[in-house]
């Protein structure tokens, strides 16, 4: 499916920036993605590619979910660090790899890759999501949004982790790729578990980008707030005051804006009974109890 994807439009953010902080891009050629979110009755969610990656079930209040992990996908190929050096950002390679991947979450529509800050473990700051396995650890993004690895992070003495620690020290660590899942208000680690372990071991900044559905809108529509802003601008101009900050703000009001859209989910074939059967089969492999996930 992903082999027929084509990028038909790209927007840089900030608009016109030579080295953008974020990219929005529109793709066509895949009505259904290879790696997709499906849903069934009873607040049941599943993400799957060749095999199920992730099951989750929201609680009745809508304030949280229980999670079970499956087989982590292989979304990206090894990064070309020379390409990043030439372009000044990893964004272009991330977009290209997502389009080429056999397990891509992209489908017809517009997506964005935005910088995402991961702050490390803090059990007091994530709420609402609990593992039914004990294999992974939660992390927290700068906005308090949980970041959920899809596999156990390798230990510090792992060869890959040692390699990525060296890259982290010189500021050349490829970013972790996250996917925003709006029904959970959480992100999952699509690619970069060893890189995440290396960055954590070094204790510095953790480079990450989050993939999410996006809507690109025109500039702010004229209204009271814009009229008030322009009124202040005119007054300050007449008084010959410094307009530098206002020029930046007014320019931003007239630029396209990028808004986050909810994740798209497809119906799960077989519905809740299929979901329950898959969860119980996975639980038997892990030797865990999943009554909290499968009860009606």
GIFEN-V617340 format. One record per residue. N is the residue number from 0. PHI is phi in whole degrees, 0 to 359 (none if undefined). D_LAST is the distance of its C-alpha to the last C-alpha in Angstrom with 2 decimals. Layout:
N&PHI&D_LAST + N&PHI&D_LAST
This chain:
0&none&34.85 + 1&293&36.01 + 2&292&39.58 + 3&260&40.17 + 4&296&39.08 + 5&225&41.96 + 6&275&42.46 + 7&251&44.12 + 8&197&44.49 + 9&226&44.48 + 10&240&44.84 + 11&268&45.98 + 12&228&45.00 + 13&298&47.16 + 14&304&48.71 + 15&82&51.78 + 16&294&51.32 + 17&295&53.03 + 18&243&50.41 + 19&287&47.20 + 20&275&44.48 + 21&212&41.80 + 22&233&41.64 + 23&243&39.98 + 24&215&40.25 + 25&255&39.36 + 26&234&38.61 + 27&219&38.62 + 28&111&38.19 + 29&219&34.45 + 30&301&32.20 + 31&234&29.27 + 32&283&29.55 + 33&295&29.60 + 34&254&27.12 + 35&224&24.47 + 36&270&21.26 + 37&239&18.65 + 38&222&15.47 + 39&220&12.50 + 40&301&10.04 + 41&79&7.49 + 42&62&10.46 + 43&267&10.84 + 44&233&14.53 + 45&213&16.90 + 46&246&20.65 + 47&213&22.69 + 48&238&26.33 + 49&294&27.69 + 50&218&24.66 + 51&301&21.40 + 52&258&22.46 + 53&194&19.48 + 54&243&15.69 + 55&213&14.10 + 56&224&10.98 + 57&287&11.94 + 58&278&11.00 + 59&297&10.70 + 60&281&14.48 + 61&79&15.38 + 62&261&17.61 + 63&186&16.36 + 64&202&14.30 + 65&257&13.83 + 66&233&16.00 + 67&229&16.90 + 68&265&20.36 + 69&247&21.72 + 70&260&25.34 + 71&295&27.30 + 72&282&29.23 + 73&249&33.01 + 74&270&33.64 + 75&246&37.17 + 76&270&40.40 + 77&303&42.82 + 78&282&44.27 + 79&264&47.85 + 80&292&49.19 + 81&293&52.52 + 82&297&50.88 + 83&296&49.27 + 84&298&52.67 + 85&290&54.28 + 86&261&51.80 + 87&79&51.08 + 88&202&47.28 + 89&276&44.49 + 90&302&42.94 + 91&296&44.82 + 92&291&43.94 + 93&301&40.25 + 94&299&40.28 + 95&299&42.32 + 96&292&40.14 + 97&296&36.92 + 98&292&38.65 + 99&274&39.89 + 100&295&36.82 + 101&281&35.14 + 102&234&31.77 + 103&273&32.24 + 104&274&29.62 + 105&285&32.31 + 106&214&32.20 + 107&309&34.40 + 108&143&34.82 + 109&247&35.98 + 110&233&34.88 + 111&226&36.29 + 112&248&37.02 + 113&237&37.48 + 114&296&38.56 + 115&222&35.87 + 116&262&36.68 + 117&256&34.74 + 118&255&35.64 + 119&95&34.27 + 120&291&32.06 + 121&194&31.39 + 122&299&28.38 + 123&278&29.22 + 124&252&29.03 + 125&264&25.74 + 126&224&22.72 + 127&90&19.05 + 128&237&18.54 + 129&225&18.10 + 130&283&18.59 + 131&268&16.70 + 132&244&20.19 + 133&245&23.45 + 134&275&25.55 + 135&235&26.06 + 136&240&27.27 + 137&274&26.55 + 138&235&29.52 + 139&231&30.13 + 140&274&31.97 + 141&297&34.65 + 142&267&32.39 + 143&81&29.79 + 144&277&27.45 + 145&298&25.81 + 146&246&27.30 + 147&248&25.16 + 148&295&27.18 + 149&264&25.70 + 150&209&27.67 + 151&297&29.45 + 152&292&32.65 + 153&294&35.78 + 154&287&38.01 + 155&301&41.19 + 156&271&43.45 + 157&294&41.84 + 158&300&44.52 + 159&294&42.56 + 160&295&41.85 + 161&301&45.56 + 162&298&46.51 + 163&288&44.26 + 164&297&45.51 + 165&298&49.00 + 166&294&47.96 + 167&297&46.26 + 168&297&49.53 + 169&259&51.50 + 170&73&48.98 + 171&238&48.27 + 172&281&44.68 + 173&301&42.67 + 174&284&39.69 + 175&282&36.06 + 176&256&34.09 + 177&248&30.83 + 178&237&28.39 + 179&278&26.87 + 180&244&23.19 + 181&295&22.97 + 182&299&19.19 + 183&259&19.31 + 184&48&22.88 + 185&215&23.76 + 186&242&26.04 + 187&243&25.84 + 188&278&29.00 + 189&284&29.84 + 190&204&33.17 + 191&117&35.29 + 192&297&33.69 + 193&290&37.15 + 194&294&38.78 + 195&298&36.36 + 196&297&37.21 + 197&296&40.90 + 198&294&40.79 + 199&295&39.01 + 200&295&41.63 + 201&281&44.40 + 202&81&42.99 + 203&262&44.04 + 204&295&42.44 + 205&250&39.57 + 206&290&40.22 + 207&205&37.16 + 208&233&36.40 + 209&248&33.14 + 210&268&32.46 + 211&210&30.87 + 212&292&31.12 + 213&220&34.03 + 214&232&36.00 + 215&262&39.75 + 216&251&41.31 + 217&288&44.94 + 218&300&46.72 + 219&305&45.92 + 220&291&46.87 + 221&304&49.89 + 222&193&48.99 + 223&297&49.97 + 224&294&48.87 + 225&292&50.81 + 226&297&53.78 + 227&296&53.85 + 228&299&53.72 + 229&294&56.59 + 230&294&58.51 + 231&297&58.36 + 232&300&59.42 + 233&297&62.42 + 234&296&63.50 + 235&293&63.37 + 236&295&65.24 + 237&296&67.99 + 238&275&68.25 + 239&56&68.52 + 240&268&65.69 + 241&295&63.72 + 242&252&61.14 + 243&303&59.60 + 244&296&56.21 + 245&293&56.09 + 246&299&57.03 + 247&296&54.05 + 248&297&51.69 + 249&293&53.20 + 250&298&53.05 + 251&295&49.33 + 252&296&48.74 + 253&261&50.39 + 254&262&48.45 + 255&301&45.37 + 256&242&42.11 + 257&248&38.97 + 258&246&35.61 + 259&278&32.17 + 260&255&29.86 + 261&297&26.06 + 262&298&24.79 + 263&264&24.44 + 264&237&21.31 + 265&255&21.35 + 266&296&18.71 + 267&279&17.23 + 268&299&18.60 + 269&90&16.13 + 270&61&13.31 + 271&297&9.73 + 272&294&10.86 + 273&296&13.83 + 274&301&12.23 + 275&298&10.12 + 276&296&13.43 + 277&296&15.50 + 278&296&13.73 + 279&294&14.00 + 280&296&17.56 + 281&293&18.50 + 282&297&17.27 + 283&296&19.51 + 284&297&22.38 + 285&276&22.02 + 286&70&21.44 + 287&234&18.62 + 288&263&15.30 + 289&233&12.22 + 290&300&9.52 + 291&291&9.14 + 292&269&8.60 + 293&258&6.45 + 294&290&3.79 + 295&276&0.00
